[in-house]
């Protein structure tokens, strides 16, 4: 039986807490797995996680339970942990009730199997020698947040997600490409198939990589190498700690004027009506024509910065306190398709998949190219291997050559491809 959040709060208050909050997340999914071009297995997964955060004489305690957990155990654990912590200010959203209409539609397991078979069949019709694997899943999630000051928020979303990976072995040459989709509406597998076939075609032969400082085209799959660092630099916690290079740059030009970035919490499929502290999410103009406009924060960070909370307090996990994070990151498109961008480069590289971690807050990165192509005289001539690219995120975004209009979702980032100048390539 699922723990009732309101009853758990009442028990915490009766046991000595002065305030309490319950964050509860439940999910139901039916993934189907394909391996070596065939359906491998079906699964059904259901989970419920409950996080109780309470304050005893101002000292916080956090306890987490999964599935059927006795409420008394959660309360006792949280109270015991509160003795280990110093007093802190209690950060609660204003009391309100907000139960949002469910978003998305269920997809039957039979439909997931059919989609997987069809997509694999379409790839192998053109490349019968490749080996395909993937996962197709429909998942329903319910998120509840209740506190002792009268807050009750809930939303339900159902999403279809899938990825398809392709392995192509030719002698000692091994190639792996992958793509997928996350949607709460009608899926578009035909778009994914088209992109996968294009990558396989471009990788039909291997060529030597050019070296030195070159213009680099980062596709929508790879350009999050840059946006991850940008998101860190706009994080209110980094601003508070003075670790962001943009801590004192509000209103100043920090990247190419071609770039405008925002958070749009009503944008599907990564919409979210409230954060994990119950604060309503909102549109944020983060970068406007290259200039820093605003930062994002949770309630504690906003109080310390003496600003207004932006509704960006999210938990990395149930057992972790909320911290600043974005709902999504939307990069405004420029002009030109991916092919148009390729045609602009006389000598350079396309990077589509990378290996390793991206840059930290310093912006410096050095990554291996997992899937990349050489461009000569505006055309792709083949795949490059054993190649590394190094540079700095902030410098690269100041040296933007072109911004495409081919926006795609990569995780919760909606971004086009782009060309940056003067990254160093080592072959």
C-alpha positions in Angstrom: 0.0 0.0 0.0 1.4 3.4 -1.0 2.1 5.8 1.9 -0.4 8.6 2.2 1.7 11.9 2.2 -0.8 13.8 4.4 -0.9 11.0 7.0 2.9 10.9 7.0 3.1 14.6 7.7 0.6 14.4 10.5 2.6 11.6 12.1 5.8 13.6 11.8 4.2 16.6 13.5 2.8 14.5 16.3 6.3 13.0 16.8 8.0 16.3 17.4 8.7 17.9 14.0 7.8 21.6 13.7 7.4 21.3 9.9 7.4 18.5 7.3 7.4 17.8 3.6 6.7 14.7 1.5 8.0 14.2 -2.0 6.6 11.1 -3.7 7.3 9.7 -7.1 5.6 6.6 -8.6 6.1 5.1 -12.0 4.7 2.3 -14.1 6.5 1.1 -17.3 6.5 -1.7 -19.8 9.8 -1.7 -21.7 10.5 -4.1 -24.6 14.1 -5.0 -25.5 15.6 -6.0 -28.8 19.0 -7.5 -29.2 20.8 -8.8 -32.3 17.9 -7.8 -34.5 15.3 -9.7 -32.5 12.9 -9.2 -29.7 14.7 -10.3 -26.6 12.4 -9.7 -23.6 9.4 -7.9 -22.2 9.4 -6.4 -18.7 6.9 -4.7 -16.4 8.3 -2.3 -13.8 6.4 -0.5 -11.0 8.0 1.6 -8.3 7.1 4.1 -5.6 9.6 6.2 -3.7 8.7 8.5 -0.8 11.1 11.1 0.7 10.2 12.7 4.1 11.9 15.9 5.0 11.2 17.3 8.5 12.6 19.9 10.9 13.0 19.3 14.6 13.7 22.5 16.4 14.9 23.8 13.1 17.3 20.9 12.4 16.5 19.0 9.2 16.3 15.3 8.7 15.6 13.4 5.5 14.5 9.8 5.1 13.6 7.8 2.0 11.5 4.7 1.6 10.6 2.6 -1.4 7.5 0.5 -1.9 5.6 -0.5 1.2 7.4 1.2 4.1 6.0 1.7 7.6 5.4 5.4 8.1 6.6 5.2 11.7 10.0 3.9 10.4 10.4 6.9 8.0 9.5 9.4 10.7 11.8 7.8 13.3 14.7 7.7 10.8 14.3 11.4 9.8 14.0 12.5 13.4 17.2 10.6 14.3 19.1 12.1 11.4 17.9 15.6 12.4 20.2 15.4 15.5 23.2 15.3 13.2 22.4 18.5 11.5 22.6 22.2 12.4 19.4 24.4 12.4 18.5 25.9 9.1 15.8 28.2 7.7 12.7 26.3 6.5 12.2 27.0 2.8 8.5 26.3 1.9 6.5 27.5 -1.1 3.2 29.4 -0.4 0.2 27.2 0.5 -1.9 26.1 -2.5 -3.5 23.1 -4.1 -2.6 22.4 -7.7 -3.5 19.0 -9.3 -2.7 19.2 -13.0 -4.5 17.3 -15.8 -2.5 14.2 -17.0 -0.3 14.6 -20.0 0.4 12.0 -22.7 -1.1 8.8 -23.8 -0.5 5.1 -23.0 1.1 3.0 -25.8 0.3 -0.7 -25.8 3.2 -3.2 -25.5 2.1 -4.7 -28.8 2.5 -1.3 -30.5 6.0 -1.0 -29.0 7.0 -4.4 -30.4 5.6 -3.5 -33.8 7.5 -0.2 -33.8 10.8 -1.9 -32.9 10.4 -4.6 -35.6 9.5 -2.0 -38.2 12.4 0.3 -37.4 15.0 -2.5 -37.4 13.5 -3.9 -40.6 13.8 -0.6 -42.4 17.5 -0.2 -41.4 18.4 -3.8 -42.4 16.6 -3.5 -45.7 19.3 -1.0 -46.7 22.2 -2.5 -44.6 21.4 -6.2 -44.0 24.8 -6.8 -42.4 24.3 -4.5 -39.4 23.3 -5.6 -35.9 20.5 -3.6 -34.2 19.6 -3.4 -30.6 17.3 -1.1 -28.7 14.6 -0.4 -26.1 11.1 0.9 -26.5 9.2 2.0 -23.4 6.0 3.7 -22.4 6.2 5.1 -18.8 3.6 6.8 -16.6 5.0 8.9 -13.7 3.1 10.6 -10.9 4.8 13.3 -8.8 3.3 14.6 -5.6 4.6 17.3 -3.2 2.8 18.0 0.1 4.0 20.0 3.1 2.7 21.0 6.5 1.9 24.5 5.5 -0.9 23.6 3.1 0.9 22.9 -0.2 -0.4 20.0 -2.3 0.9 19.7 -5.9 0.6 16.8 -8.3 1.1 16.1 -12.0 1.0 13.0 -14.1 2.8 12.4 -17.4 3.0 9.5 -19.8 5.8 9.4 -22.3 7.1 7.1 -25.0 10.8 6.8 -25.3 13.0 4.6 -27.5 16.5 4.3 -28.7 18.0 2.3 -31.6 21.6 1.3 -31.7 23.3 0.0 -34.8 26.6 -1.9 -34.9 28.4 -2.3 -38.3 31.4 -4.6 -38.3 33.6 -4.7 -41.4 36.8 -6.7 -40.8 38.6 -4.9 -38.0 36.5 -1.8 -38.5 33.7 -1.2 -35.9 31.1 1.5 -36.1 28.3 2.2 -33.6 25.6 4.8 -34.2 22.5 5.4 -32.2 19.5 7.7 -32.0 16.1 7.8 -30.4 13.1 9.9 -29.3 11.2 11.0 -26.2 7.7 12.2 -26.8 4.3 12.6 -25.0 2.5 12.8 -28.4 2.8 11.1 -31.8 6.3 9.6 -32.3 8.2 10.2 -35.5 10.3 7.0 -36.1 10.7 7.9 -39.8 12.8 10.9 -38.8 15.1 8.8 -36.6 15.5 6.2 -39.4 16.4 8.9 -41.9 19.1 10.3 -39.6 20.5 6.8 -38.9 20.7 5.9 -42.5 22.4 9.2 -43.3 25.1 8.6 -40.7 25.7 5.1 -42.0 26.0 6.4 -45.6 28.5 9.1 -44.5 30.5 6.5 -42.6 30.8 4.1 -45.6 34.5 4.7 -45.9 37.2 5.9 -43.5 39.5 8.9 -44.2 42.4 10.6 -42.5 41.4 13.4 -40.2 42.8 16.9 -40.8 44.7 18.3 -37.8 45.3 21.7 -36.3 42.9 24.5 -35.6 39.8 23.9 -37.8 36.1 24.9 -38.0 34.0 22.3 -36.3 30.4 21.5 -37.0 28.7 20.1 -33.9 25.4 18.4 -34.7 22.4 18.6 -32.4 23.6 15.3 -30.9 27.1 16.6 -30.0 26.6 20.3 -29.3 25.4 19.6 -25.7 29.1 19.4 -25.1 28.8 23.2 -25.0 25.4 23.7 -23.5 26.2 21.7 -20.4 28.8 24.2 -19.3 26.6 27.1 -20.2 23.9 25.7 -17.9 26.5 25.4 -15.1 27.6 29.0 -15.6 24.0 30.2 -15.3 23.4 28.2 -12.1 22.6 30.4 -9.1 24.7 28.2 -6.9 27.8 28.8 -9.0 27.0 32.5 -9.0 26.7 32.5 -5.2 30.1 30.7 -4.9 31.7 33.1 -7.5 32.9 30.0 -9.4 31.0 31.0 -12.6 32.9 33.3 -15.0 29.6 35.1 -15.5 29.0 35.9 -11.8 29.2 39.7 -12.5 28.2 39.7 -16.2 24.5 40.5 -16.1 23.7 42.5 -19.2 27.2 41.9 -20.7 28.1 40.2 -23.9 29.6 36.7 -23.2 29.0 34.9 -26.5 28.0 35.4 -30.1 25.1 37.7 -30.7 23.6 35.0 -32.8 22.8 33.0 -29.6 19.6 33.3 -27.5 18.9 30.7 -24.8 15.8 30.3 -22.6 13.9 27.9 -20.3 10.4 27.2 -21.5 8.7 25.0 -18.9 5.5 24.6 -21.0 7.4 23.3 -24.0 6.7 19.6 -24.7 7.8 17.0 -24.2 9.9 18.4 -21.3 7.2 20.4 -19.6 7.0 20.8 -15.8 4.5 22.9 -13.9 6.4 23.1 -10.6 9.8 22.2 -9.2 10.6 19.8 -6.3 10.0 22.6 -3.8 6.5 23.4 -5.1 7.5 26.7 -6.7 5.8 27.2 -10.1 8.2 27.0 -13.0 8.4 29.9 -15.4 9.9 31.2 -18.6 13.5 32.4 -18.2 15.3 34.5 -20.6 18.8 33.2 -19.8 20.9 34.6 -22.7 19.5 37.2 -25.2 21.6 37.9 -28.3 24.7 36.8 -26.5 24.1 38.8 -23.3 23.5 37.3 -19.9 19.9 38.2 -18.8 19.2 36.1 -15.7 20.3 33.1 -13.6 18.2 30.2 -12.2 18.0 29.1 -8.6 16.2 27.1 -5.9 14.6 28.8 -2.8 17.7 28.6 -0.6 20.1 29.9 -3.3 17.6 32.7 -4.2 17.4 33.8 -0.5 21.2 33.9 -0.2 21.5 35.9 -3.5 18.7 38.1 -2.3 16.7 37.4 -5.5 13.3 35.8 -6.2 13.2 31.9 -6.6 12.8 31.0 -10.2 11.2 27.5 -9.7 14.3 25.6 -10.4 14.8 23.5 -7.2 15.1 19.9 -8.3 16.2 16.7 -6.6 18.9 14.7 -8.4 17.5 11.7 -6.4 15.0 11.1 -3.6 17.6 11.1 -0.9 19.1 14.5 -2.0 18.0 18.0 -1.1 16.7 20.2 -4.0 19.3 22.2 -5.9 19.3 24.5 -8.9 18.6 22.8 -12.2 16.9 23.7 -15.5 13.5 22.2 -16.7 14.8 22.5 -20.2 17.2 24.6 -22.3 15.9 26.0 -25.6 18.4 27.4 -28.1 16.7 29.7 -30.6 17.4 28.5 -34.2 19.4 30.3 -36.8 19.3 29.7 -40.5 20.1 26.7 -42.6 19.8 22.9 -42.6 22.6 20.6 -41.6 23.5 20.2 -45.2 23.6 24.0 -45.6 26.1 24.2 -42.7 28.3 21.4 -44.2 28.4 23.3 -47.5 29.9 26.4 -45.7 33.1 24.5 -44.6 36.0 24.2 -46.9 38.1 22.0 -44.6 36.9 20.8 -41.2 35.0 18.2 -39.3 31.5 17.2 -38.3 31.2 15.8 -34.8 28.1 13.7 -34.1 29.0 11.5 -31.1 31.6 12.0 -28.5 33.3 9.8 -25.9 34.0 11.0 -22.3 32.8 13.8 -20.2 32.4 17.4 -21.4 33.8 20.5 -19.8 33.5 21.6 -16.2 32.8 25.1 -15.1 36.2 26.3 -16.4 35.0 25.5 -20.0 38.1 23.5 -21.0 37.5 20.2 -22.7 39.4 17.4 -24.4 37.2 14.7 -25.9 37.5 11.7 -28.3 35.3 11.7 -31.3 33.1 8.6 -31.3 31.5 9.5 -34.6 32.8 12.2 -36.8 33.2 13.0 -40.5 35.7 15.0 -42.6 34.5 17.9 -44.7 36.3 18.9 -47.9 35.1 21.6 -50.1 31.7 21.6 -48.6 31.1 17.9 -48.8 31.5 15.0 -46.4 34.2 12.6 -47.7 34.1 9.9 -45.0 34.4 9.0 -41.3 37.4 9.9 -39.2 38.7 7.6 -36.5 41.2 7.9 -33.5 40.7 11.7 -33.4 40.5 14.1 -30.5 39.2 17.7 -30.2 40.2 20.2 -27.6 39.1 23.7 -26.8 37.2 26.0 -24.4 33.4 26.3 -24.4 33.4 30.0 -23.7 35.9 30.8 -26.4 34.1 28.5 -28.9 30.8 30.3 -28.3 32.5 33.7 -28.9 33.8 32.3 -32.2 30.5 31.1 -33.7 30.6 30.9 -37.5 27.0 29.7 -38.2 23.9 28.6 -36.4 21.5 26.1 -38.0 17.7 25.8 -37.9 17.7 22.0 -37.5 16.6 22.0 -33.8 16.2 18.6 -32.2 15.8 17.4 -28.6 18.9 16.0 -27.0 17.7 15.1 -23.6 16.0 18.2 -22.3 18.0 20.5 -24.5 16.3 21.7 -27.8 19.2 22.8 -30.0 20.3 23.2 -33.6 23.6 22.3 -35.0 26.3 25.0 -35.2 29.8 25.7 -36.5 32.5 27.1 -34.2 36.0 28.2 -35.2 39.5 27.4 -34.0 39.0 24.2 -32.0 42.2 22.0 -32.0 42.0 18.6 -33.7 44.5 15.9 -33.0 44.5 12.8 -35.2 
